[in-house]
């Protein structure tokens, strides 16, 4: 088994175990509080973070660690490989009993993801990929959509994003839907269930790292909204924005969004 496949097996098993724990914690009753920025966090987020940290670093003690629910530090920068984890992406959906939450885990090697899992426990869906190994949903290969026209394309994002006079080129009519978890949005694009996911604000690595590999291995394109590539395990663990789309749609989207300045991080 290759290193990437071995890491994938490890993080897939960890994500499934974390999903079971998250469901059990919600059944027992959650403690909920707000972070400094106002977003909610629950006792389950912390319990899952502890489980993942113990199981993953226990198996790979030489790897670094980046998680939404663990205080960050510079020591990860010097590691060849790190785990990038969001214990529960889509916490609001999770709290409300909606199914669109997930557990994304990626292994990053020298700035690029090489193994990734997005596990959605309430939907019994597990997306996975290794670098150069393709992407799967519950073990079956997936590919991004072959849509070539933005007109009537299905997009995950906020329709209000594309309103207003600041666009140099008008947008055609598209179908917009919302899903709470950013990682799950990217997984749906990877599977061809949607044609694109668009966000013009910075996104944390733990929200998008696993989705980036899965989407790209499924044939989708993933960049910032200027078409710039992403790099992971930087001191500032954020990406400027998100365009994740079917390959033929990517230049059509970036042609429009590139006129909007990149948001400061």
N, C-alpha and C positions, 0 to 999 in steps of 0.2 A: 504494500500500500504506500503510495506517495505521501510525502509530508503534507501536501494540501488535502488529500483525501483523508488522512488520519486526523488532521485538524477539523475537517468538516464533520467527520463522525463524532468527534468530541463535542463540538458546539451544537450539533443537532440533538444529541442526547441531552445536553444541558438545557437547551431551549425547551424541549418537551417536558423535562422535569420541572423547569421553572413555570411552565404553563399550568401544570397540575397544582403547584403550590399557589399560584395566583388565584386560581379558581377556588381552592380550599380556603384561602385567606378571605376572599370576598364572602363566602358562605358563612364564615365565622363572625363576620362583622368588621368593618374597616375603621381605623382611625384616620382622619383626614385633616390636613393642615395646609397652609399656603407657603410657598417659597417666597423669597424676597421680591421676586418679580411679579408675584400674584398668582402664578400657576399652581394648581393643586398637586399635592403629593400624598400618598397613602402609606399606611403601614405595610401594605403588600409590596409597594415599590421597594421599600427598604429590605423586606424579607427576601424578595427575589434577588436583589442586588447582592446580599450576603451569600445566598446559595450559589449564585453564579461565580462570584469571586472565589469562594472556597473550592468549588469543583474545578473551575478552569485553571486557576493558578496552582491549585494542588496538583494538577496533571502536567502543567507547563510552568514551573516556577521561574524559568528564565524569561518569560514573556512579560511585557509591560501591560498596563491596565488603564483604560479610559472608560468611565461610566458616568451617566448622568447623575447617579446618586452616590458617587464617591468623590471626595475632594480631590481635585486634580493636582498634579505636581510635575516638575520638570524631569523627573527620573525616567519617565516613559520615552523621552526623546532619544535617549541613547540606546534603546533596545531595538534589535533587528526586527523582532515581531512583537505586536501588541494585540490584545483583545480590545475591541470597541463594542460597547454594550449599552443598550437602553433596557433596563429591567422591564418596564411596561411603556411602550409607545402608544399613545392614545389613552392616557389615564382617565380623561373625562368620559370617554365611551365605556371604558372598563367600570368606572364607578356607577354609571347609569344602566349597566346591564346590556349595553349594545355590543354587537359582535366585532366591531371594527377596531380592535386593539391587537397588539402583537408584541412579540419579543424578538428584536433584531440583534444578532451577534455577528461580528465580522472579525477575521484575523487579518491584520495589516502587516505587510512585509515591505520595509524600505519605502513607505509612503503610499503603497497601493494595496487594496484588498485582494486577498488570494483565496479566501474561503469565507462563505457567508451563509447565514440562515435567517429567515424571517418566519417565525412560527405564530400562527393565529389560532390559539386554543379553542375559542368559541366556535370557529368555523371548521376545525379539524383540517387546517391547511398548513403545509410546511413547504416553503419555497427554499431552494438551496442552490449553491453554485460553487465551483472552484475555478480559478483562473485557467482559461484554456479548456475547461471541461464541460462547458455548457451549463444550462440552468434547468431546474426541474421544479415541478409542483407535485408533491406526494409521490415522488419517484418517477414521474413521467416528464419527458422533455417539453419545454415551453418555448415559444418564440413570440417576439413582439409583433404587433399588427403590421399588415402590409398597406395600410392606408396611405394614399399619396396626396390627398386634398384636405385642406383645413375645413372646407365647407362641410358642415354637419359632423365634424370630428367629435369624438367623445373625450372630454377633458376633465381631469380631477383638479379642482382649484376653485377660486372664488370668481364668479362671473363679473363682479364689480371691478376686478383687477383690470379688465380690458375696456372699461368705460372711460369717457372723458376725451378731451380734444388733443391730448399730448402725443397721440400716436401718429407718426408720420405716414404710416400706411394703415388703412382700415383693416379691421379683422372681419372675416366672414362669420356668418351665424354658426355657432358651435353649441354642442350639448354639454352642459356643466353638471357635475355632481360633486358631493363632498364625502370624504372619509376622514375620520379623526387622525389616524396615524399616518405620518408622512412615509414611513418605511412601507406600510401596507399599500399606499398609493403607488409607490414605485414598483412593488411586486405585481400589482394589477396591470400596470403598463407592460411589465416583462411578460406576463401571461397573455397579452393581447386582449384582455378584457376592456381596456381603455386605450385610447390612442396617445395620450400625453398627460403629464402632470406638470403644472407650472406654479412656481412661487418665486416672487421677486425680492424676497427678504432673506437675510442670512439664516442658515440652517445648521444646527449642531451636527458634528460628525456622527454621534451616536444615533441620530435620526436617519441619516442618509447613507452611511458607509456600506452597510450590508445590501441595501437596495441598489446602490451603484453597481456593485459587482453582478448581482443577479440580473439587473436590467441589461447591462452590457453583454453579459454572456448569452442573454436571450435575443440579442441583436438590436436592442434599443440604443439610443444615444443619450448620454448623460453629461451635462456641462453646466456652467453658470449661464446667465441669460445673455452674456456677450459671446457665448460659444467657447469660453475658456475652460481648460481641463481642471479637474480637481486634484488636489494632493492631500494626503491624510497624515496624521501624527505630526502636525505642526504645533508650535507653541500656542497659537490661537486655534482651537479645534472647531472651527466653523468654516462653512462654504458660503460664498457671497450670495448665492441664489440657486434656484433649481429649474432646469429644463430637462425633463426625462420624457422621451417621446419615441414613437416609431421613427425609423431612420429617415424615411422620405419627408416626414413632417418637420424634422429638426431644423433644417435651413430656413424653412418657411416661417417658423416661430422666431428663430434668432434674428432673422432679417428685420423683424418688427421690434423685438425687445432690446436689441443692441443699441437703440437710440436712447434708452433709459440708463442713466448713470448707475454703476454698481453701488449698492448701499455700503456705507462705512461699517466695518465690523468692530 
